[in-house]
């Protein structure tokens, strides 16, 4: 667990801002790998959104969507290899769920693109919304991991008090000066 504490900037307004923020953090090896992978995923999201908004070349849009789909899959694989301190966090499960929903939305958008279906714009909007939500969940996960002074082991969790409610976790997180 790293000794330094990461504070989220007040304004992350693009996927590129998130990618740059992730490269700046000081972290342990697992955290560094997650930050690198998330920065790569954020860059793929930025490319896909920019290409979709600025290009009329459907093949270029399909290529970026395909690269994004593959990048999200690789990122999910990285998550499974993280240490138990990560898997013990409530935010980890929430992030995995958000990432799964994002991957599903990317697949739907990619399929709509390939079939030139009328729902493509709706699928794209859903993907973009879920991308922001997923990256927000990821930043919260990283922040909770890096700010937590001590992560309980699974045996300590089972013998200790029940896990805090979402409200207690939010109050604790907000109370740290974020």
ABEGO torsion letter per residue (X at the ends): XBABBBBBBABBABAAAAAAAAAABBBBAAAAAAAAAAAAAAAAAAAAAAAAAABABAAAAAAAAAAAAAAAAAAAAAAAABBAAAAABAAAAAAAAAAAAAAAAAAAAAAAAAAGBAAAAAAAAAAAAAAAAAAAAAAAAAAAAAABABBBBAAAAAABBBBBBAAAAAAAAAAAGX
